[in-house]
Amino acid sequence: MIHPTAIVSPGAELGKGVKIGAYCIVENARIGDNTILEPYSRVCSYVEMGSDNQVHSHAVIGGEPQDHGYSGEKSYVKIGDRNIFRENVTINRATGEGFVTSVGNDCLIMEGVHVGHNADIRNNVTIANKVGISGFVQIDDYTVLGGMVGIHQFVRIGTYCMVGGMYRVTKDIPHYTLAAGEPLRLMGTNVIGLRRANFSSELRKKILLVYKELYDTSVVFSSSLENLRTKLENAEDTPAEVLKVLNFYKDSKRGITFWVGNKDRD
């Protein structure tokens, strides 16, 4: 179903059941089955979109990157299935020949969110209104970002994290944590999010204990990290989630947001 006022390129590839509303523009893009484009939305060239997505009014998917290093090379936006992009969302193509800005499956990206070039947003991520995501940012599964958060380029945010609204994120946020405050701090583990995800009480306690040992102020952080790796990586009963926390610290480019903890929540 294509509204007569819509402009659809002859090079566009449309799946079964695609609905394109009034005054939409679809360039040389690939759009999967049962995807809905609401009126006035735009899907640019070099976008590959899966099935059952919803693109609301005035969203622009696949615009050129806002990057001085971009020189017209062919790059992409790749989007999975069952995502919702609300009004005025913008998602830019990557910088670099053949590189990709990606969004996974089952994400809710609310009104006015900007996703910058080369960003990698995984699955089941919820991003509230007016969040700004800079280039090369990585956001892992099941993470929630509060409204009007600003994220510095190259920052990584782990899985099952919660970032409070209106804060600046300039350093990495490791898995399973709650971040808030100015300057931003890790306030503890994301207790409510982990409960909703059916993490057992025992597993939640093990994750929390790892963070408390890592940030023991009586020991230099690098020593704490090395000691925990030696102890836990060689133990047969160490949960994969705990090892995931330790592995997060290997590849940081921006540094890690500091832990202060919250005893009431812990």
N, C-alpha and C positions, 0 to 999 in steps of 0.2 A: 504494500500500500504506500504509494508515493503521492503526496499532495501536489496538485498542479502548479503551485507556486514554488516548489522546491527546485533546486538546481543540482542535478546529479551527473557527475562526469561519466562519459561512456566507458572510462577505464575503471570505474568502481565495480567491486565484486560484492554482491549482496546475497546473503543467505536466505533461506526460506523464512517467511513470516516477518521479515523486516518491515518496520513502519517508520516512514519519514514524514515529519510534520511540515506545516506551512513555513515557507521561507528558509528552510534548512539549506545548507550547502554541503555537499559530499564530493570531495575531490577523488583522486585515484587511491582510494582506501579499500580495505577488505573488512566487511562487517558481517559478523556471524548471525546465525539463525535467531529469530524472535527478538532481536534487538530493537529498541524503540528510541528514535530521535525526536524529542519534543520540538515545537516550533522555535525557529531562530537559532538552533544549535548548528555547529559546524564541525565536520570531521575532515581534516586536511589529508593531503597525500602522505604516503609512507606510514599510515596507521593500519595496524592489524588488530582487529577487535574480535573477541570470541562471541559466544552466544548469550542471549538473555540479559544483555546489558541495557541500562536506561541512561540516556543522556538528556538532561533537562535544558530548558531554554537558556540561550546565550552562552552555553558552555562551548569552549573551543578546544578540541582535542587534536594535538599534533602540530601546533604552531612552531615556527622556527625558534631555536634556542635563543635566549637573551644572554648572549655570551660573546665577548669581544673576540674569543678564539674561533668562533664559527665562521667559516668561509664558503658556505654554500654546498658543502658535501652532503651526500645522501645518507641520512640517518633515520631512525625509526622510533615510533611509539608502539609497544606491544602490550595488549590488554587481554586479560583472561575472560572468565565467564561470570555472569550474575553480579556485576558491579553496578552501583548507583552513583552517578555523577550529577550532583544537584546544580542549581542555577549558577552561572558565571564561573564555573570551574575552568581553569586553564591548565593544560598539560603540554609541556614543550618537548619537541624531539631532542635527541641527544646531540652533543658535540662530538665530532670524530667520525670519519668514514665508516659506515656499517655499525656504529654503536647504537645502543637502545636505551630509551626510557621505558620502564616497565611497571605495570600494575598487575597483580595476581588475580585471584578469584575472590568473590564474595566481600568486596570492600565497599564501605559507605563513605563517600567523599562529599562533604556537605558544601553549602553555598560559599562561593567566593574563594575556595582553596586554590592555591597555585602550586603546581608540581614542576619543579625545575628540571633542566636537562640532565640526563644520565642518572636520574633518581631510580631507585629500585624499591618499590613498595610491594611487599609480599602478600599473603592471604589473610582475609578476615580482619583487615585493618580498618579502624574507624577514625576519621579525621573530621573534627568539628569546624564550624564556620571560620573563614578568613585566616586559616593557617597558611603560612608561607614556607615552602620547602625549597631550599636552595639546591644547586647542582651537586650531583654525586652523593646525595643523601641516601642511606639505606634504612628502611623501616621493616622490622621483622613481623612475623605472624601475630595476630590477635592483640596488637598494641592499639591503645586509644590515645589520641592527642586532643586536648581541650582547645576551645576556641581561641583564635588569635595568637597561637604559638608561632614563634619565628625560629627556624632551624638553620644553622650555619652550614655552609658547604662541607662535604666530606664527613659529616657526623653520621654515626651509626646508632640506631636505637634497637634494642633487643626485642625478644618475644615476650608477650604478656606484660608489657610495660604500660604505665599510665602517666601521662605528663599533664600537669595542671594547666589551666587556661591562662593565657596572656604572659607566659614566661618565655625567656630567650634560652635556646638550647645551643650552646657553643662547644660542648664536649659530648663524648659518647655516653649513652645511658645503657648499662648492662641489663641482661635478661631479668625479668620477673620483678622489677623494681618500680617504686612510686617516686616521681620527681616533681618537686615544687620549690618555691622560694626564690628570692632574689638576693644574691646570685643563686642559680639553680643548684639544688642539692638532692641527693637520694635520701628520702625521708623514711625508707624502710622497704620491705617487700610489698608487692601489690596484693595484699591479703584478700580483698574482695574479689579481684579478678581471678586469682588462683582458686578460690573456693568455687566460684561460678564455673570454672573449667574442670572441676572435680579433681583437683590435686588433693591427695590425701593429707590429713593433718601431719602425719609422719614426714611426708615429702616436703611439705611447707616448712617444717621445723629444720630439716636438713639444709634446705636452701638458705634459710635465715642464718643458721649457724655458720655456714661458709662465709657469708658476708660479714658477720661479726668478727670472725677470725681474720679475714682479709684486712679489715680496717681496725684491728687492734692497735691503738695508738702507742702501746708500749714496744711495738716491733716495727722496724722499717718496712714499708709496704712491699717492696721488692722481695724482701726476705719472707714475709708472710705468704706471698703468692708462690714463691718457689717451694716453701715448706709444705703448703697445701697440695701443690701439684705432686710432689714426691709421695705424700701420704695417700692421697685419694686416687691418683691414677693407677697405683699399684694394688689398690684394694678391690677385691672381687665384688663387694656389695655396694660400691659407689653408684648411685643413680645417674643415668645419662644426663638428667637435668642439671645435676651438680657439676659434672664435667663440662657441660655446655657453658656454665658460668665462668669457669676457669679459662676455657678456650677463648672466650670473648676478649680477654685482655691481650691476646697475642698480636693483633693486627691494628691497633688503634693508631690513627693519624692525628687525631685532635686531642688525645688524652681522655681520661675518664672523669665524669661528674663525681664529685666527692660524696662519700657516705656520711651522714650525720645520724641517721636512724631516728626512730620514734618509739620509745619504750612502751607507750600506751598502745600503739598499734601492734608492735611486735608481740 
